[in-house]
């Protein structure tokens, strides 16, 4: 805790962080800022003619058919 209270501790901390950012940029680890998202309008409605779902059939025969 004494080290954190030292006046030069913050300066050293900022220097180390800045150096790490520089190395990350050189290695290509820094992500580019994202473009802002476009606001969405009303969602488009799907076509009314939907395909019917197939009838539910058991995917695997029962292990105990007598039950």
Secondary structure, 3 states (H helix, E strand, C coil): CHHHHCHHHHHHHHHHHHHHHHHHHHHCCCCCCCCCCCCCCCCCCCCCCCCCCCCCCCCCCCCCCCC
